[in-house]
C-alpha cells in the first residue's frame, strides 16, 4: 500500500481487517513518494528514455510530491 495515509496505523489495521484474509497487506518504504516515482518511471517510458523530460507529479489533498529521474 502506498500514500501518505499509510502513516496512520488505524487505517492500515482497517485494510488488514477487511482484506487480510485473502491477500498480503504490505506498506512500502516512503509510501508518500510511491505514486510520483511510478509516474516518473512511466514518463521515462513514454519519453523513450529521455531522462531530462521524465518527471512524476502526485498532487494530493495536503501535499504535492515531485520526482525527477536522474542518472
N, C-alpha and C positions, 0 to 999 in steps of 0.2 A: 504494500500500500504506500502511497506517496501523498505529498501535500503537507502544508504546514499544520493542518489539523491533526496530523499523526503525532504531534507532541502532547496530545490530550489522551491520557491513558483510558479515561472513561469511554471515549469514542472507540478506541481500539478494542476494549472489552466488549462493547456492543457488537462490533463486527465479528469478533470471535464467537460470541454467543449465537449470533444469527447464522453465520456461515462456517464456523469452525468444525462442524461435524462432517462436512464433506469436502473441505479444501483447507490447505495450509495458509494461515494468515502471516505474512511477513511484512514488517515495516522496514523499508530501506534506509540506509545511512543518508543523512542530509535530505530528508523527504521533501523539504520545501523547494529543492532545486531540481528534482527529478523531471518534472514536466518541461521546464525550459531547456534542460540538457537534451531531452528527447526531441524537442522542436529544433534545436540547433543541429542535431545529427540528421534529422530529416531535411533541414535546409541544406546541409552539406551534400546529401544525396541528390536532392533536387537541383542543386547548383553544379552538379557534375564535378564535385571535389574542390571547388574554389573556396578555400578557407576564408579569404578576406570577406566574402559575402555571406558566410554561414553564421547565422545568429538565431537564437531562440529567445522568445519573449513570452513569459507567462504573466498575464495581467489578472491578479486576484482581487478579492474583496478588500484586503487590508494592505497587501504589498504587491509589487511588481518585481519579477526576477528576470534578469537578462543574462544570457550565456553566450559567450563568443567561443569559437573554435580556434585554437592556436596549435602550432606545431610543437 
